[in-house]
């Protein structure tokens, strides 16, 4: 019909009409990006519009979404529906959640809070397990005790979790604790300007030759002696010991050999030729690299040797020493004799009476204790021996021994000498205990020796309390009749003089010039009561000349030491009255900024060792740790256990956090995937 309408154009197909209609609409309305969309709370946190490109972008999807998304490449459809559809898509929701999680403050997200809670609970459980492992090491218990300790904690209601409860993990925990302590020691050694090595060797329960190494240092006039390590020796030769000492210092302190020889100033041992041989001993090998090394023969061991050499010249002492050993064995190895002696003491109301062992490697104080017990329990022992001497049920062997013991105990000469010896040993034992002090310095040794010699010689004119006690009732002692004559006065005086001369000779023979100079400076009780202008100048000059190279390598100016000595001397007399009450720690704290070079030399002198007794204490602990039941302990494990025991905090002050952190970083990193926390099933138990 459109052919009859000349004035009207025939319409096209429907599709064409729709397109034309849209085109006409677009010509009438051009779509633009609305600025209000950027402040819309639903889109403002992620929507971005590029004015130049006329495109819309999603910041969340750009950072965390797939690259082929429309809002990543840019959306040109400026429609609200397009933005709303994108906001509702799963891809955008995941990207937006990632963005929010990254922008959220630490610990605020739910997942992070859950992980932190799990980590805190795990760390708390590990801390409890580490405390148990630390307590076992402190009390020298085997690793296998860890299992039943965990079972006991669980029975008490303590939440320790099901994992890490084997002896294998206990060893891992212990090694981690020991490593934390080792790092502390390493730091202190590296900070110290001067160190001295103290070492000794002994055989353990596995019949292995073990070398124990300690170091001594002083920082700010505060002296410390630290356990370093135990080293197993194939043979106790000087070459092997020297190599073991260097290896120990390098591994435990992180110092290179050149740094070690720059710091080391002293070496102390028990005086064995393998240690202090002049040509090929350990000390001689160290001295090749450190010419100013002071070699010290332990004063406590030297004292014991001097006493034995002097007192063994007395025949009465030989008889008494043999008797003390025999009476000890008589009661120690017979339960019957021990029981009857206890019964007799109970009736007579005597407490200290059991005979003790003497001889061997024991200190002089042990001999004093044995003699004291004999004199205190004299009446009890005599009464018991009299009862069994003629008793029909007593064996012939015991009868014969009891008669021999009574003959000695009823001898006026031997008992008089025993009381005299008790007075001598009281003086010598006091000196021995002073020599065993951890804080002993080389400057104190001459004064202690001279004071002991003076006290011994006074006994020749003024008898001691034990000698006076037996002299009060001649012919009787504690109601027991004595036979024979008392020991001659000439013999007693000779015995004292032999000991005094032996002590003077031994300590004067090995006295260094540095020791005499150090004694003058370090011992405030030897300073004049009133300041003297030239006091100590000669000694300071000698020490500066002796240790000039060592001091300068440590960073001190040796040219200023003598000047600073005058300042330190004046300040000490000014601030400490009387001067004998001063301590080098207090002086150092007060004058650290004014006299650093002189106080550095004081640290050097305080670092010099006078004794190696600390090694004997270490071997005593080694025997408690490495028993017959634990004879398979490896050297590094033994070192760790001893370090925790000697230098670790006590149970109440132990903080496991550092050890747990170290174990998490090192131990878990080395663990194989899918490995059981209890270790391999066929692993050997090393307790």
Secondary structure, DSSP 8 states (H G I E B T S, - for coil): -TTS-TTS-----HHHHHHHHHHHHHHH------GGGGG-TTTTTTEEEETTTTEEEEHHHHHHS-TTSHHHH-B----HHHHHHHHTSHHHHHHHHHHHHHHS-TT-SHHHHHHHHHHHHHHHHHHHHHHHHHHHHHTT--TTHHHHHHHHHHHTT----SSS-SHHHHHHHHHHHHHHHHHHHHHHHHH-S-EEEEEEEEE-TTS-EEEEEEEEEEETTEEEEEEEEEEEESS--HHHHHHHHHHHHHHHH---HHHHHHHEEEEEE---HHHH-TTTSHHHHHHHH-TT-EEEE-HHHHHHHHHHHHHTT-HHHHHHHHHHHHHHHHHHS-HHHHHHHHHHHHHHT--S-------TT--HHHHHHHHHHHHHTHHHHHHHHHHHHS-TTS-HHHHHHHHHHHHHHTBHHHHHHHHHHHHHHHHHHHHHHHHT-TT--HHHHHHHHHHHHHHHHHTTTS--HHHHHHHTTTTEETTEE-BS----HHHHHHHHHHHHHHHHHHHHHT--HHHHHHHHHH-GGGS-SS--TTTTHHHHHHHHHHHHHHHHHTT--GGGHHHHHHHHHHHHHHHSSSGGG--HHHHHHHHTTT-HHHHHHHHHHHHS-S--HHHHHHHHHHHHHS-GGGTT--HHHHHHHHHHHHHS--TTT---HHHHHHHHHHHHHHS-TT--TT--TT-----
